[in-house]
Amino acid sequence: MTELLLNPHFTVFGIDIYYYAVIIVCGIIVATIVSCLGFKARNMSAELVLTTFCIAMPIALVGTRLYYCVFYGVPVEEWFSIESMRKGGLAVYGGVIGGVIGGAIAAYVMRFNLLKGLDCVMPGVLLAQAIGRWANFVNDEAHGAVVTEESLQWFPYAYQSWNSGQWYQATFFWESALSLIGAILLIVLVFKMKKKPNGLIGCGYFVWYGIERFIIEGFRTDSLMLGNTGIRVSQLLAFVLTLGGLLGAFLLLLHNKKTEGKWFGSKYGEPLVTAARSTEWRKLNRSFMELEKDMRAKQRTLLLRERWGEDVQADAATALEQYRERRAELYAEEKRMTDSSKGKKEKN
């Protein structure tokens, strides 16, 4: 009975299935479904989600485990032992870092826009985190301080532990609720905000979760400290996430202003194709990527010439104008192909 309370589970064919694991898997499934809907809303093949998850999920899982083991001092020989992992030990930050790395690899292999992919995936990740916090609840962990004042012993401010019988601040629920609100807002933006620049919703995830985690972490009693500094590691990382998200959003908007003529949106049309779906689409997608690559190469060359004291303003203006003209041609071709595809579907 004591083991059941400390590690809530049920048994199937003699194998213990932990509720913690069931809830985490449910979160992953929900994130996959939301990501598929996001990809479809952004005119990307939903099949890419499965391929991306096959690449990113193992890396994310390794990241969650590595982060926990490194920062919590788990002996190296126990990092990936089955017995040790079944006792728990995962960290959200490691999963996020690993997932982004895996997503970048998938974007490179499958030739799709990483920033647009992050916009579609990160709302689902935040929703999965909202679900996953209930895994902390069944394990009776990730709570706040003991609540001794009887007038405050009520949910959702506090909850009563079934292990100790004491009341604790329900920080797991606070974070779950905030993650759910953030996920809903980001999902709405995925369907409603389709203008450039890509990546703003992904940055929004880092800002939202960073602020949320920074606040909630201050109430938790199981925080990992940075040496003897009194600084909570998770709060420090949350601060970095928030700053990174804000800086990333600013740089994306600044780049969009320079290349598209507007801070938000584009004077030259919005790209629709982001993933190869046929030979014709693959060619068009490759043309977009080659154009971007060529423009970056020209920018580097102009920057070097400018450093050597040359006046490159006229050449820079010419290169930008050629870039925009070519983009307009590709957008027109893309729209023609999209309208053609819609016409064929309507006939069928």
Secondary structure by P-SEA (a helix, b strand, c coil): ccccccccccccccbbbbaaaaaaaaaaaaaaaaaaaaaaaacccaaaaaaaaaacaaaaaaaaaaaaaaaacccccccccaaaaaabbbbaaaaaaaaaaaaaaaaaaacccaaaaaaacaaaaaaaaaaaaaaaaaaccccccccccccccccccbbbbccccccccaaaaaaaaaaaaaaaaaaaaaacccccccaaaaaaaaaaaaaaaaaaaaacccccccccccccaaaaaaaaaaaaaaaaaaaaaaaaaaacccccccccccccccccccaaaaaaaaaaaaaaaaaaaaaaaaaaaaaaccccaaaaaaaaaaaaaaaaaaaaaaaaaaaaaaaaaaac
